[in-house]
Amino acid sequence: MDNFAAIDFETANEQLTSVCSVGLIVVRDGVVMDRFYSLIQPEPNYYTYWTTRVHGLTFEDTAKASVFPVVWEKIAPMIEGLPLVAHNKAFDENCLKAVFRTYGMDYPDYAFYCTLLTSRKKLKNLPNYQLQTVAAYCGYELFQHHHALCDAEACAAIALKLL
């Protein structure tokens, strides 16, 4: 696959609608053409201790951030006509669908591919299939795991090797 958009969401709490950051890497003809990162004011707007511990984001970080529909207005033209790719697409796709529902937006039925499932099928001798492990196998060193843009970059590197 030479044309796609790798996407990653971080959430503020246990609710799939609570996306608080998004990272996006747009690949065309096998080359990274664009990068996008934004903080998002989550819905519901609270952070749990555990999610903050994972990604480091807090209520203060996103207090003045745009809500999801405003951020998505910037993303939608960037990904038009492209399939989306995520590492553990079940999470990211479900977040995307949930937040679209929350804001009453029409979901465009994006084609979604999963580098986690693909890596489990194609790579047999890895100790695990976590993003950083698979990315390292594919030649990408993930320095800031759980930063949405860094995770999207790692996913894109995996997709370019495995999809």
MONOR-V917527 format. One record per backbone hydrogen bond with DSSP energy under -0.5 kcal/mol. NH is the residue of the N-H (numbers start at 1). CO is the residue of the C=O. E is the energy in kcal/mol with one decimal. If there is no record, write none. Layout:
# MONOR-V917527
NH_CO_E + NH_CO_E
This chain:
# MONOR-V917527
4_27_-2.1 + 5_83_-2.3 + 6_25_-2.5 + 7_85_-2.7 + 8_23_-2.1 + 10_21_-1.9 + 12_18_-2.5 + 18_15_-1.8 + 19_17_-0.6 + 20_10_-2.9 + 21_10_-1.2 + 22_38_-2.2 + 23_8_-2.4 + 24_36_-2.5 + 25_6_-2.5 + 26_34_-2.7 + 27_4_-3.3 + 27_25_-0.6 + 28_31_-2.6 + 30_2_-2.9 + 31_28_-1.7 + 33_26_-3.2 + 33_31_-0.5 + 34_26_-1.4 + 36_24_-2.3 + 38_22_-1.9 + 40_20_-2.7 + 41_66_-2.7 + 42_40_-0.7 + 43_17_-0.9 + 46_44_-1.6 + 48_12_-2.1 + 52_48_-2.2 + 53_49_-2.0 + 54_50_-1.6 + 55_51_-2.4 + 56_52_-2.5 + 61_58_-0.5 + 62_58_-1.2 + 63_59_-0.9 + 65_62_-1.4 + 70_67_-0.8 + 71_67_-1.7 + 72_68_-3.1 + 73_69_-1.4 + 74_70_-0.6 + 74_71_-1.2 + 75_71_-1.4 + 76_72_-3.1 + 77_73_-0.6 + 78_74_-0.5 + 78_75_-1.0 + 79_75_-1.4 + 80_76_-0.7 + 82_79_-2.7 + 83_3_-0.5 + 84_111_-3.3 + 85_5_-2.2 + 86_113_-2.2 + 88_86_-0.9 + 89_86_-0.6 + 91_88_-1.4 + 92_88_-1.3 + 93_89_-3.2 + 94_89_-0.5 + 94_90_-1.4 + 95_91_-2.5 + 96_92_-2.4 + 97_93_-2.6 + 98_94_-2.4 + 99_95_-2.6 + 100_96_-2.0 + 101_97_-2.2 + 102_98_-2.5 + 103_99_-1.7 + 104_101_-1.6 + 105_100_-2.9 + 107_105_-0.5 + 113_84_-2.7 + 115_86_-2.0 + 115_113_-0.5 + 116_86_-0.6 + 118_114_-1.8 + 119_115_-2.3 + 120_116_-2.0 + 121_117_-1.5 + 122_118_-2.6 + 123_119_-2.5 + 124_122_-0.6 + 134_130_-2.5 + 135_131_-2.7 + 136_132_-1.9 + 137_133_-2.0 + 138_134_-1.8 + 139_136_-1.6 + 140_135_-3.0 + 141_139_-0.5 + 142_140_-0.7 + 143_141_-0.8 + 147_144_-1.7 + 148_146_-0.6 + 151_147_-2.7 + 152_148_-2.1 + 153_149_-2.3 + 154_150_-2.2 + 155_151_-2.4 + 156_152_-2.4 + 157_153_-2.2 + 158_154_-2.2 + 159_155_-2.9 + 160_156_-2.4 + 161_157_-1.1 + 161_158_-0.5 + 162_158_-2.9 + 163_159_-2.3
